[in-house]
Amino acid sequence: MLVSIGTRSLPKIIAVTRAFSRYPEIWMNESNKIEYHIMPKDIRNDEKHGQEKDNFSRVSCNPMTLTETIIGAKNRAKNAFEHAKETLRHM
């Protein structure tokens, strides 16, 4: 199973890996292993802060509303998925 993580935040990466490790029934039937794919630094510009728009999520780095937070999460998930597909094509 390939899990594409749309963040470079270490606490978030740890949370995702812990979550999957606690539910082996999700991935054990497929390949008995999980491969994690974390966004490369050049795709997500980590130098932006505050209300500057993040290129990866297309919302401000510190979203001020629930709607903006949800939009950013959806955009990161879509971009992580597309990046993983593209990476797998080149393998």
PADRENNU-588582 format. One line per field, with one value per residue (C-alpha): residue in one letter; z, x, y. Coordinates in nm, 2 decimals, decimal comma. Each point is the difference from the previous one (the first is absolute). Example, Ala and Ser with C-alpha at 12.3 -4.5 7.8 and 13.67 -1.06 7.14 Angstrom:
% residues 2
code A;S
pz 0,78;-0,07
px 1,23;0,14
py -0,45;0,34
% end
This chain:
% residues 91
code M;L;V;S;I;G;T;R;S;L;P;K;I;I;A;V;T;R;A;F;S;R;Y;P;E;I;W;M;N;E;S;N;K;I;E;Y;H;I;M;P;K;D;I;R;N;D;E;K;H;G;Q;E;K;D;N;F;S;R;V;S;C;N;P;M;T;L;T;E;T;I;I;G;A;K;N;R;A;K;N;A;F;E;H;A;K;E;T;L;R;H;M
pz 0,00;-0,09;0,23;-0,13;0,28;-0,11;0,27;0,11;0,36;0,22;0,26;-0,28;-0,17;0,33;0,05;-0,34;0,04;0,35;-0,12;-0,27;0,23;0,24;-0,27;-0,19;-0,13;-0,24;-0,18;0,09;-0,27;-0,29;0,03;0,37;0,00;-0,02;-0,20;0,11;-0,25;0,15;-0,21;-0,11;0,13;-0,35;-0,05;0,32;0,08;0,38;0,01;0,00;0,32;0,13;-0,26;-0,30;-0,24;0,00;-0,36;0,10;0,19;-0,18;0,33;0,26;0,21;0,31;-0,10;0,19;-0,06;0,00;-0,37;-0,09;0,21;-0,18;-0,35;0,08;0,12;-0,31;-0,22;0,18;-0,03;-0,37;-0,07;0,21;-0,20;-0,34;0,10;0,11;-0,33;-0,19;0,20;-0,05;-0,37;-0,02;0,20
px 0,00;0,13;-0,09;0,07;0,03;-0,06;0,20;0,36;-0,10;0,17;-0,29;-0,25;0,22;0,04;-0,38;-0,07;0,26;-0,13;-0,36;0,08;0,21;-0,29;-0,24;0,19;-0,32;-0,02;0,32;0,11;-0,20;0,15;0,38;0,07;0,19;-0,06;0,21;-0,02;0,05;0,07;-0,01;0,35;0,11;0,01;-0,38;-0,11;0,16;0,05;0,14;-0,34;-0,18;-0,31;-0,25;0,23;-0,16;0,16;0,05;-0,09;-0,32;-0,10;-0,11;0,18;0,27;-0,21;-0,36;-0,24;-0,33;-0,12;-0,09;0,35;0,15;-0,22;0,07;0,38;-0,02;-0,19;0,25;0,29;-0,16;-0,07;0,36;0,16;-0,21;0,10;0,37;0,00;-0,17;0,26;0,29;-0,13;-0,02;0,37;0,11
py 0,00;0,34;0,29;0,34;0,26;0,36;0,17;0,04;0,05;-0,26;-0,03;-0,05;-0,26;-0,19;0,02;-0,16;-0,28;-0,08;0,00;-0,25;-0,22;-0,04;-0,14;-0,27;-0,14;0,29;-0,08;-0,36;-0,16;0,20;-0,03;-0,04;0,33;0,37;0,24;0,36;0,28;0,34;0,32;0,11;0,34;0,16;-0,07;0,16;0,33;-0,01;0,36;0,16;0,11;0,16;0,12;-0,07;-0,25;-0,34;-0,13;-0,36;0,06;0,32;0,16;0,21;-0,17;0,07;-0,04;0,22;-0,19;-0,35;0,03;0,11;-0,29;-0,25;0,14;-0,01;-0,36;-0,11;0,17;-0,16;-0,34;0,04;0,13;-0,28;-0,25;0,15;0,02;-0,37;-0,10;0,19;-0,15;-0,35;0,06;0,08;-0,31
% end
